[in-house]
Amino acid sequence: MSDFVKHSLRAMLFLLVQVFILHKIPPLHQFIVPYLYFLFILWLPFNMGRTWLMVVAFLYGLTLDYFLMWPGLHAAACVMIAYLRPFLVNLLIRQEGAEQSYGAPSINSMGWAPYMVLVVVLTLVHHGYLVFLEWMSFGNFWYFLGKVGASTGISLLLILITEMLFYRKERFRTNM
């Protein structure tokens, strides 16, 4: 299966799960909002340039905004994490490391600790930015921190479950 088809199917699957399952859970929407859709952006290949990564993230977030009737909040949060992802990848793995040897960020390509740091930081940034844009002010600071923390916690649990259920076998790339 080509990479384009694989990434397109993955994007549709994440959008469908977010819109038709996670967004329809009523008890959690009082304080906790589970988000899993942005994992698609984290799983995009290392060799995708920052500009294209941001364009794909914008279109992906805009598609989710269209389904959820939001005025571009998810698109802005997706572009933010797409912009920060290459910086974090370069900080977390050595220069001649996994980005040259493997196709995309994963536990196999980066190792447990760097991959989890990448996921936790980008999840916190995504949720914090999304909640801030939703309110356009901090309002009650403790409520803001609680909502970001609780949503991040439940999203990290969903990401961990997704990583365990959908094991992505990365191919080691060689120069041959």
FENCOR-V160770 format. One record per backbone hydrogen bond with DSSP energy under -0.5 kcal/mol. NH is the residue of the N-H (numbers start at 0). CO is the residue of the C=O. If there is no record, write none. Layout:
NH;CO  NH;CO
//
This chain:
5;1  6;2  7;3  8;4  9;5  10;6  11;7  12;8  13;9  14;10  15;11  16;12  17;13  18;14  19;15  20;16  21;16  22;17  23;20  24;21  25;23  28;24  28;25  29;26  30;27  31;27  33;31  38;35  39;36  40;37  41;37  42;38  43;40  45;102  46;102  47;44  52;48  53;49  54;50  55;51  56;52  57;53  58;54  59;55  60;56  61;57  62;58  63;59  64;60  65;61  66;62  67;63  68;64  69;64  71;69  75;71  76;72  77;73  78;74  79;75  80;76  81;77  82;78  83;79  84;80  85;81  87;83  88;84  89;85  90;86  91;87  92;88  96;93  99;96  100;96  101;97  104;43  109;105  110;106  114;110  115;111  116;112  117;113  118;114  119;115  120;116  121;117  122;118  123;119  124;120  125;121  126;122  127;123  128;124  129;125  130;126  131;127  132;128  133;129  134;130  135;131  140;138  143;139  144;140  145;141  146;142  147;143  148;144  149;145  150;146  151;147  152;148  153;149  154;150  155;151  156;152  157;153  158;154  159;155  160;156  161;157  162;158  163;159  164;160  165;161  166;164  168;166  169;167  172;100  172;170
//
